[in-house]
Amino acid sequence: ALRRQAAGIFAIIFGHELAADLAELRRLAVGLFPDADPERAARLPGFFLERAAQALADRGIPGDVADAANAIHADRPRTALAAARALVTYRARPDFDRLAVGQKRVANILRGQDVTGRPSPDLFETDAERELWRQTAERSRRIEELVRRQGFAPALDALLELRPAIDRFFDDVLVMDKDEGIRTNRLRLLLSVRDLFRQVADLSRIVIENDA
């Protein structure tokens, strides 16, 4: 019964193209029951994430694409669906897989690393670092605005333009340098790249045929 109710919520949101925020709806709903078990309330986000995946699947979105979109936009179903549909279209492009592979590599390098903040351009030692940072920084606000207006196709265009700079970085730069300051700065650069991509979706979740 709860699954049917959740499916109904997604059907209403998609059917009327509502810019609903599920996190806010959950907060309001839990507020109606002041004696509710906090442990059960804490399970609601995971429950809705499962239903979000099914809701996108019901609309023809492949599982890994739904996962990539919901990883970022799960609480805003209309946005998640728009991002997923753009990803489905762009997945057919010959250069998309290589872009996704790059994001998997970024995710693997950053996994387990306790790093925050922005990189310092003064610590860059190679042209590959400087170029990747320049291109990342100049696209940040543009992509943020495109995503705000649900312009995921042009946002993906802008991300695809980054691929040569990302490839060059991995070809020319040793991220895990022995010098802690240089290493941390390079990790921060990759963090900035990951954050830029995550405005659209988590491409590291895309399944690549050769990696499957």
N, C-alpha and C positions, 0 to 999 in steps of 0.2 A: 504493500500500500504506500509506503514511504517512497519507494522507487517510482511508482506511478505519479505521485504528487510532484516529485522532483522533475520527472520527465515533462509534466504539465507546465511547470515553471519555465523550463527551457523552451517549450513549444510556444508559450506566450511571448517570451522575450524575442525569439526568432521571428515569429509570425507577425509581430508588430514592430520589429526592429527597435526594441527598447534599449536605451543606453543604461541598463540596470547594473548595479554594483552588488554582487551576491554577498560580499563581506558586510556591506551595510544592511542588506536585507536580513542576514543571519543575526546581526547585532540587534536589530529591531525585534525579530521574532523571539530571540532568547529573552529580551527585556520584558516580554509579555508574561514570562513565567519566572518570577523572582526566586521561586524555590526549586528551579530546575537543577539537576545534578550537573555540576561543572564538568565532570569527566565526560558525560554524554555530550554536553555542548561542545567540548573540545574535539569531538569526533566529527562534527558537522563539516568542516572544510574538506576532510578526506572523503566523506560521503559525497559531497557535491562535486569533487574532482572526478570521482568515478563516473558520476552521472554526466559530467561535462564531456568526458571522453566518449561515452555512448551517444550523447546528443550530436556530436560532430560526426561520429561514425554513421549515424542514421541519415546524415546529410551528405554521405558519400566521401567523407574525408578519411584517408588511410590512417591507420593507427599511429604510426610514428610521426606523421605530420600533425595529427591532433595532439600528440604528446608534446611536440615542439612548441605549438601555439599555446596550449594550456599551461605549460611550464611558466609562461610569462603572463598570460591574460585569463587565467581560469576564472577569476571572479568577475570578468566582464565578457560574458558569452558572445555578444555581438562583435566585439573586437577580436576575440579568439577565432570566430568563424571567418571574419574578413582576412585575418592574417593567414589562416590555414588555406583558404581558397587561393590566395596569392602564392603561397608556397607550392601548392599543387601545380599551378601553372608554370612556375619558375623551375620546378624540379625537372622538367623536360629539356631544359637548356643544357648544352654540353659542358658548360663551365660550372654548373651549380654543384655537382658532386665534389669537385675539387675544393669549392668554397666550404662545403659542409665538412669535408675531411680536415681542412684547416681549423675549423672551430672545434672539432673533436680533439685535435692536437693541443689547441689552446686550453680546453677544458682539462685534459690530462695533465698538462704542465702545472696548472693552477690548483689541481686537486690536492688538498692537504697543506697548501701554502697559506700561512697567516700573513696576508699582505693586503694593505688598504692604501687609499690615497692616489694621487696623480703622479705620473713620472716627472722628473726634473730634466728638461731639455739640456741643461748644462752637463749632465752626466752621460749623455749619449756619446758613444765612441765611433759609431759607424754611420754612413749615409743611409743604410737600410733602416736603422732606428729612427733617424730624423725624418725620413720620408714617410714611414708608417705613422709616426706621431702627427706629422703635418696633415696627412690625409684623414686620419681619424678625427682630429680636432676640428677640421674645417667641415666635416659632415655631421657632427654631433647635433647641432641646433637644427640643421635642415631636416635630419631624420626624425628628430623629436617632433617637429611641427608636422611632418607628413603623417606620422603615426597618430598624432592627435586628431588629424582630419581623416583617419582611416585610409590614408594613401599608401597602402602596403606595397603595391606594385612599384611605384617610383622609389620607395624606400629600399626595396630589394635591388633596384637598379643601382642605387648609390652604394650599397654594400658590395654588389658584384664588381663595381669599379675598384674596390679595395684589394681584390684578389692578387694582382701582380705585386703590390707592396707587401702583402702578407707572405706570399711565396718567397719574395726576395729576402724578407726578414729571416725566415726559417733557413734559407740557403746560406746566408752570410753571418748570422749571429748565433753565438752560443749563449743561450738564456742563462743557464746555471753557471755563470762565471765564478771563479774562485773568490773574487773580490765581492764582499757582501753588499757594498753599496751599489756596485754595477749590477749585481744579480737582482737585488730588490727593485732597482729602477726598471730593469727589463721586465720583471714580473708585473710591475705597475703598468707598464706599457701594454702588456698582454691583457691585464685586467680592464684597461680602458677600451681595448678592442672588443673584448667579450661583452662589456656593458653596452657598447654601441650596438652590437648585433642583437643583444637581448632586448632592445627596445622593440624589435620586430618579433623574434622568436628565438628559442634555444636550438640553433642548428646542430649542435653536438648530438641531439637526440634523433636526428634523421638517420635512417638505416641506409647505408651504402651497400650496393649489391656485392662488391668485392670484399667488404668487411663483414658481411653477414655470416 
